[in-house]
Amino acid sequence: MRASPRGHREKARAANLPCSLEPLMTINMLIDDMKQRGLQFEVPTDSLHDNAFVDVLAQAYNIGGPSNIPPDATEEAA
């Protein structure tokens, strides 16, 4: 099977992106986003090990649980 031109473009674009997000870069992106949302919190010195900050993150990005779990799914899990 021959690769499409689109596949080559996507591969080339992906090659120009950073390989991965560093943990500190990711945390800084989340901090910036929460500040833009107007959330009040202390910026931690050790964000990965600051339980209060982890709680703030959990509250800020909590999308809640599923609202339509069928009854048979909860019975199987029990």
TORPA-82112 format. One line per 3 residues: number of its first residue (from 1); their letters; for each residue x, y negated, z negated of N, C-alpha, C. Coordinates in Angstrom, 2 decimals. Layout:
REM TORPA-82112
NUM = a = X/Y/Z/X/Y/Z/X/Y/Z | ...;
REM end
This chain:
REM TORPA-82112
1 = mra = 0.84/1.18/0.00/0.00/0.00/0.00/0.89/-1.24/0.00 | 0.56/-2.16/0.84/1.37/-3.37/1.00/0.88/-4.47/0.07 | 1.80/-5.19/-0.55/1.44/-6.28/-1.47/0.88/-7.47/-0.69;
4 = spr = -0.10/-8.12/-1.26/-0.71/-9.28/-0.60/0.14/-10.52/-0.82 | 0.01/-11.52/0.08/0.73/-12.79/-0.14/0.38/-13.42/-1.47 | -0.89/-13.26/-1.87/-1.31/-13.82/-3.16/-0.52/-13.18/-4.30;
7 = ghr = -0.32/-11.88/-4.22/0.45/-11.18/-5.24/1.87/-11.71/-5.34 | 2.46/-12.00/-4.19/3.82/-12.56/-4.18/3.84/-13.95/-4.82 | 2.82/-14.76/-4.52/2.75/-16.11/-5.11/2.60/-16.02/-6.63;
10 = eka = 1.74/-15.13/-7.09/1.54/-14.99/-8.53/2.81/-14.50/-9.21 | 3.51/-13.58/-8.56/4.76/-13.08/-9.12/5.81/-14.18/-9.20 | 5.90/-14.99/-8.16/6.87/-16.09/-8.14/6.53/-17.13/-9.21;
13 = raa = 5.23/-17.42/-9.37/4.83/-18.39/-10.38/5.15/-17.87/-11.77 | 4.88/-16.58/-12.01/5.16/-15.99/-13.32/6.65/-15.99/-13.61 | 7.47/-15.84/-12.58/8.92/-15.83/-12.78/9.43/-17.19/-13.25;
16 = nlp = 8.70/-18.25/-12.95/9.12/-19.59/-13.35/8.64/-19.97/-14.75 | 7.83/-19.12/-15.36/7.33/-19.40/-16.70/8.28/-18.83/-17.74 | 8.26/-19.39/-18.97/9.09/-18.81/-20.02/8.67/-17.36/-20.27;
19 = csl = 9.62/-16.53/-20.63/9.33/-15.11/-20.82/8.35/-14.88/-21.97 | 8.48/-15.63/-23.01/7.59/-15.45/-24.15/7.56/-16.73/-24.97 | 6.53/-16.82/-25.77/6.44/-17.94/-26.70/7.21/-17.57/-27.96;
22 = epl = 8.04/-18.45/-28.38/8.75/-18.24/-29.64/7.77/-18.48/-30.78 | 7.92/-17.79/-31.90/6.99/-17.98/-33.02/6.87/-19.44/-33.46 | 7.98/-20.14/-33.58/7.93/-21.53/-34.03/7.18/-22.40/-33.01;
25 = mti = 7.40/-22.14/-31.73/6.70/-22.90/-30.69/5.19/-22.66/-30.80 | 4.81/-21.43/-31.03/3.40/-21.09/-31.15/2.77/-21.77/-32.36 | 3.44/-21.72/-33.50/2.94/-22.36/-34.71/2.80/-23.86/-34.48;
28 = nml = 3.78/-24.48/-33.84/3.71/-25.92/-33.58/2.53/-26.26/-32.66 | 2.24/-25.39/-31.70/1.08/-25.61/-30.83/-0.22/-25.55/-31.65 | -0.30/-24.60/-32.57/-1.49/-24.49/-33.41/-1.62/-25.69/-34.33;
31 = idd = -0.51/-26.13/-34.90/-0.52/-27.31/-35.78/-1.00/-28.53/-35.00 | -0.46/-28.74/-33.81/-0.88/-29.88/-32.98/-2.38/-29.80/-32.67 | -2.86/-28.61/-32.34/-4.28/-28.44/-32.03/-5.15/-28.75/-33.24;
34 = mkq = -4.75/-28.25/-34.41/-5.56/-28.50/-35.61/-5.56/-29.98/-35.97 | -4.44/-30.66/-35.77/-4.40/-32.11/-36.02/-5.33/-32.84/-35.06 | -5.35/-32.44/-33.78/-6.24/-33.06/-32.81/-7.70/-32.82/-33.16;
37 = rgl = -7.98/-31.70/-33.79/-9.35/-31.40/-34.23/-9.73/-32.19/-35.48 | -8.74/-32.83/-36.09/-9.01/-33.63/-37.27/-8.98/-32.85/-38.58 | -8.43/-31.65/-38.57/-8.35/-30.85/-39.79/-7.29/-31.42/-40.71;
40 = qfe = -7.58/-31.40/-41.99/-6.65/-31.90/-42.99/-5.92/-30.71/-43.61 | -4.60/-30.72/-43.55/-3.81/-29.64/-44.14/-2.37/-30.13/-44.26 | -1.62/-29.44/-45.11/-0.20/-29.75/-45.26/0.58/-28.90/-44.27;
43 = vpt = 1.48/-29.53/-43.55/2.32/-28.78/-42.62/3.33/-27.99/-43.47 | 3.35/-26.68/-43.31/4.21/-25.86/-44.16/5.68/-25.91/-43.73 | 6.55/-25.62/-44.67/7.97/-25.52/-44.34/8.30/-24.11/-43.84;
46 = dsl = 7.54/-23.12/-44.29/7.72/-21.74/-43.85/6.36/-21.21/-43.42 | 5.96/-21.56/-42.23/4.58/-21.31/-41.77/4.20/-19.85/-41.73 | 5.12/-18.96/-41.49/4.78/-17.55/-41.39/4.59/-16.89/-42.75;
49 = hdn = 5.07/-17.53/-43.79/4.97/-16.94/-45.13/4.20/-17.82/-46.11 | 3.54/-18.84/-45.62/2.77/-19.75/-46.46/1.31/-19.31/-46.44 | 0.88/-18.66/-47.52/-0.48/-18.10/-47.56/-1.56/-19.15/-47.40;
52 = afv = -1.36/-20.33/-47.96/-2.36/-21.39/-47.83/-2.50/-21.81/-46.36 | -1.38/-21.90/-45.65/-1.42/-22.26/-44.24/-2.08/-21.16/-43.42 | -1.78/-19.92/-43.73/-2.40/-18.79/-43.02/-3.92/-18.84/-43.23;
55 = dvl = -4.36/-19.20/-44.43/-5.80/-19.35/-44.69/-6.40/-20.47/-43.84 | -5.68/-21.58/-43.71/-6.16/-22.69/-42.87/-6.29/-22.23/-41.43 | -5.30/-21.49/-40.94/-5.37/-20.96/-39.58/-6.57/-20.03/-39.41;
58 = aqa = -6.78/-19.16/-40.37/-7.89/-18.21/-40.30/-9.23/-18.95/-40.26 | -9.36/-20.00/-41.03/-10.60/-20.78/-41.04/-10.76/-21.58/-39.76 | -9.68/-22.15/-39.26/-9.74/-23.01/-38.07/-10.09/-22.22/-36.82;
61 = yni = -9.62/-21.00/-36.73/-9.81/-20.22/-35.52/-10.71/-19.01/-35.71 | -11.50/-19.01/-36.78/-12.44/-17.92/-37.03/-13.61/-18.03/-36.06 | -13.76/-17.05/-35.22/-14.88/-17.06/-34.28/-16.04/-16.24/-34.81;
64 = ggp = -15.91/-15.74/-36.02/-16.97/-14.93/-36.61/-16.94/-13.52/-36.07 | -17.75/-12.72/-36.64/-17.82/-11.34/-36.19/-18.86/-11.19/-35.10 | -18.96/-10.01/-34.55/-19.97/-9.78/-33.53/-21.37/-9.90/-34.12;
67 = sni = -22.28/-10.42/-33.33/-23.64/-10.63/-33.85/-24.63/-9.60/-33.32 | -24.19/-8.72/-32.46/-25.12/-7.76/-31.88/-24.59/-6.33/-31.93 | -24.24/-5.88/-33.11/-23.73/-4.52/-33.27/-24.93/-3.57/-33.30;
70 = ppd = -24.96/-2.59/-32.42/-26.08/-1.65/-32.44/-26.03/-0.80/-33.70 | -27.20/-0.42/-34.23/-27.25/0.34/-35.49/-26.43/1.63/-35.45 | -26.41/2.32/-34.31/-25.67/3.58/-34.26/-24.16/3.37/-34.38;
73 = ate = -23.66/2.21/-34.01/-22.23/1.92/-34.14/-21.82/1.80/-35.60 | -22.66/1.18/-36.41/-22.31/1.04/-37.84/-22.46/2.36/-38.56 | -23.35/3.20/-38.12/-23.52/4.52/-38.74/-22.30/5.40/-38.47;
76 = eaa = -21.75/5.32/-37.25/-20.58/6.11/-36.90/-19.35/5.66/-37.68 | -19.26/4.37/-37.96/-18.09/3.83/-38.67/-18.12/4.20/-40.13 | -19.27/4.46/-40.68/-19.39/4.75/-42.12/-18.96/6.10/-42.48;
REM end
